[in-house]
Amino acid sequence: MSTLIERAEALAVDVSCTDDDQSVVFSDGRTVTVPLAWFPRLVGAPAKQRAGWELIGGGVGIHWEVIDEDISVASLLQPENFMRLPDKALHPASRAPRRTKKAKPVRAVRG
């Protein structure tokens, strides 16, 4: 028998951008600030366009019509699950990279 557990999801209620950061205020009172560099379209947009956001899905995402950018709340709360972050390794730091054996050159046999 499975049990359905309803997850409480934070919803965005306000957004602001500086030249370096984006801050999102959530319905549960949290504020998350992330580097604007995570979103190249926002970095390249003038401040007036960055201020032209709207909430989508009742706050599950943020949309900029003029910039053609959409950001989900989930990606802000758990960015490691949704995007490749700048300066982050692809593998956890605790794992050493695998070493591969070099193939030996093949020599022709003369007979």
C-alpha positions as a printed Julia matrix, in Angstrom:
111×3 Matrix{Float64}:
  0.0     0.0     0.0
  1.4     3.4    -0.94
  0.79    6.59    0.95
  0.45    9.93   -0.75
  2.45   12.61    1.0
  1.67   16.13   -0.08
  4.75   18.33   -0.28
  4.47   21.93    0.74
  6.03   23.94   -2.05
  7.38   27.43   -1.64
  5.97   29.92   -4.1
  7.68   33.07   -5.34
  5.96   36.3    -4.33
  8.56   38.95   -5.23
 11.68   39.24   -7.39
 14.43   41.82   -7.62
 17.69   42.01   -9.54
 20.85   44.02   -9.06
 23.72   44.08  -11.52
 25.19   41.04   -9.74
 22.39   39.13   -7.98
 18.8    38.01   -8.22
 16.71   37.79   -5.03
 13.44   35.92   -4.78
 11.09   36.2    -1.8
  8.98   33.1    -1.14
  5.55   32.69    0.38
  7.05   30.97    3.44
  9.16   34.06    4.25
 12.49   32.86    2.88
 14.55   34.98    0.53
 17.02   33.29   -1.81
 19.72   35.31   -3.52
 21.68   33.78   -6.39
 24.33   35.14   -8.75
 22.84   36.74  -11.84
 25.66   35.03  -13.76
 23.62   31.8   -13.52
 21.22   33.35  -16.04
 23.1    34.79  -19.04
 19.96   36.31  -20.59
 19.32   38.32  -17.43
 22.94   39.43  -17.16
 22.81   40.83  -20.68
 19.5    42.62  -20.19
 19.16   46.22  -19.04
 17.8    46.83  -15.53
 14.44   47.99  -16.92
 13.93   44.65  -18.7
 15.06   42.65  -15.64
 12.4    44.5   -13.64
  9.69   43.35  -16.1
  9.08   39.93  -14.56
  5.8    38.13  -13.87
  4.96   35.1   -11.78
  3.8    32.0   -13.62
  1.89   29.01  -12.3
  0.79   30.88   -9.2
  4.43   31.46   -8.19
  6.1    28.19   -9.22
  8.14   30.15  -11.76
  9.23   33.57  -12.91
  8.91   34.77  -16.51
 10.49   37.67  -18.39
  8.56   38.16  -21.63
 10.93   40.65  -23.28
 14.04   38.65  -22.31
 12.41   35.27  -23.08
 13.57   33.78  -19.78
 11.81   31.41  -17.4
 13.16   30.33  -14.01
 11.48   27.78  -11.77
 11.35   28.09   -8.0
 12.6    24.51   -7.76
 15.77   25.42   -9.66
 16.48   28.26   -7.23
 15.95   26.08   -4.16
 17.94   23.1    -5.48
 20.16   24.42   -8.29
 22.4    21.34   -8.28
 19.44   19.29   -9.56
 18.5    21.62  -12.4
 21.52   23.38  -13.81
 25.23   23.09  -14.26
 26.64   25.78  -12.04
 29.75   27.75  -12.99
 32.99   26.5   -11.42
 31.42   23.28  -10.18
 32.94   19.88  -10.8
 30.84   17.3   -12.56
 31.66   14.7    -9.9
 31.53   15.04   -6.13
 34.88   16.09   -4.64
 35.14   12.85   -2.65
 35.42   10.76   -5.81
 38.81   10.53   -7.41
 38.82   10.6   -11.21
 39.13    7.22  -12.85
 42.4     6.42  -14.49
 42.27    4.61  -17.76
 44.95    2.32  -19.08
 46.74    3.54  -22.14
 46.46    1.23  -25.1
 49.72   -0.34  -26.19
 50.68    0.3   -29.79
 49.99   -2.6   -32.12
 53.02   -3.82  -34.06
 52.77   -5.59  -37.34
 54.18   -9.08  -37.4
 56.44   -9.81  -40.34
 56.7   -13.31  -41.46
